[in-house]
Amino acid sequence: MVISKKLSQLAMLSFSLVAFASFPKVSAQEVQQSCSEDENFRQQDFTLGHWDVFSGKDKVAEVLMEPVLKDCAIFETWTTVGGRPGNGLGLFTYSRLLGDWGYFWAADTGSATSFRGHSPEPGEMLFITYKPAPDGARHLRHWTLSLQPDGAVRELSRRTEDQGKSWVTEYDLMWVKKQGE
């Protein structure tokens, strides 16, 4: 009994060592370079600050985007106006391992989602996820943050139900920097 327990522990240790050895190697340069010095982590800096959010001419929310974890992530605080539901928190970060961005969102309505994304060009972030439909299908969803010439940020969410043949706008918002920012 004692011998079989020891063999089982040894087998688990061997398996763990083999699994650990198969992880991608991280170079000393990657370990030493801080997030604030890594240009990949800076791709979404255009969203940093305190913003008023508009749908057309109506202010619908305020959003605070602030660097956290030694500039390795951006923490989002979304506050709706007028006491409406939809307040939420988000976390954006670049993954050196995956080579792209991740975003996780949770709201006071109980909704939560995650996206993967990248920066197709400076001043633009494109995030992608699949949204479950009531019929069990999954709809592709594109969500973008785009820096505008006047310094505002456009937030656009679109989905397709036919593998990209046509797109439906879910919402189209404009972020305007709060006065004094």
N, C-alpha and C positions, 0 to 999 in steps of 0.2 A: 504494500500500500504506500509506504513512504517512498520507495524507489519509483513507483509509477508517478507519484506526485512530483518528485524531483525531475523525472524525465519530461513530464508535461511542462514544468516551468522552464526547463532547458530548451524545449522545442519552441515555446512562446518567445523566449529571449532570442533564439536563432532567427525566428520569423521576423521579429522586430528589427534585428540588425540588418537583415536582408532588405526589408522594406525601407529602412532609413537610408541604406546605401543607394537605393534606387531614386531618391529624391534628387531633383536637379541641383547641381553644384552652384553655389553663389560665390562669385569672385570677391577677392579682398577689396577691389575698387567699389563694387556695389555695396558692400557692407559699410565702407568708410564714407561714401558719398551721402550727405544728408538730403532729406526730402526737399529742403529749401534750395539746395543747389542743383537738384535734378530737374531738368526742364520738363520732363513728363508730368511731374507733380504740379507744375506751374501752368499747365494748359487751360485750367478753368479759373484762374485768378481773376479774370474779367468779371466774374460774378460776385466777388467779395464786396461786402459792405451792407448797408441797410437800405432797403428798397421799398417804395410804394408800388403795388401791383394793380394794374388796370385791365379790365375787360371793356374794350371800347373806351368810353369816358368815365365809367364807373370804377371807383376804387373798390377792389374786392378783398385785398389782403395786404399785409406787410411781410417782408421776408428779410431775415438777417442771415447772411452767409459769412461765416468766420473760420479762419484757419485754426486747426486744433492738432494735438499730438505732434508737436514740433514741425508743423507745416506738412504733415503726412496725410492730412484729411481736411475736408471742409464740412463743417457742421451747419445744417440748415434749420432755422426755426421759422415756421410758416404760421402766421396768425391771421385768421379771417377777421373782417370788420363786421360790426353789427351783431356780434355774438352768435354768428352762424357756425354750424359744425364744419369740420374740415381742417381744424388746426392740426399741425403735424410737425414731425421731426424727420430730417433726412441726414444721411451721411454719404459723402462722396469720397472716393479714394482711388488712386492709381495702384494697380497691382504689378509689381516688377515681375512676379512669377508668371502671370497670365498675359502681360503686355497690353492691358487695356484698363478701362475705368470700371468701377462698380458703384452702384447707388442703391441704397436701401431706404425705403420710406415707410413710416408708420403714422397713422392719423387717429384722432379722437373718435372717429366713426367705426374703428375696428378694422379699417382697411389697411393693408400692408402690401408692398410689392418690391421687387428688385429688378434692376436693369443692368446690362453690360453696355459699355459704350467706348467711344473714342473721339478724338478731335480730327475731323476731316480736313480742317484748315484753321489757322489762328483765329481766335474769337468765335469758334463754333464747337459745340459739343453735341454729339448724336448718341442717344441712348436707345436701346432696343430691348423689348420684352415681349412675351406672349400673354395676352389677356384671355382668361377663360370666358367662354360664352355660356349662357344658360343651357344651350343644346349640347354642351360637351365639347364643342369645337374650341380651337385656340386661335385667336386673332392676333396677327402680328401688329405690334404697336411701335411707332417711332416717336420719340420725344426729343426735341431739340432746344438748346439754349444758344442764342445767336446775338453777338454784340452788334448793335446798330451804329451807323455813322455818328449819331448824336450822343452816344454813350449809354443809351438805354439797352436793355436786354429783352429780346423777344423769346417767349416760352411758347412753343407750339407742340401740341400733341395730336397725332393722326394715327388712324388704324386702317387696316385693310381686312376685308373678309373674303377676298378672292385672290390670295397670294400675290398682292401688289398690282393687280390690273387697275384697280381704282382705290382711292383713299378718301376717308371721311375725317374731317377735322373734328376732334373732340373738344378742344379749346385752343384759343389763341390769345395770349396775355402779353402785356408790355410792362416791364419792370423799369421804373424811373428812380434814380438815386434820390434819397431823401435829402432835403436842403441841409447844407453844412457838411455833407460827406465828401 
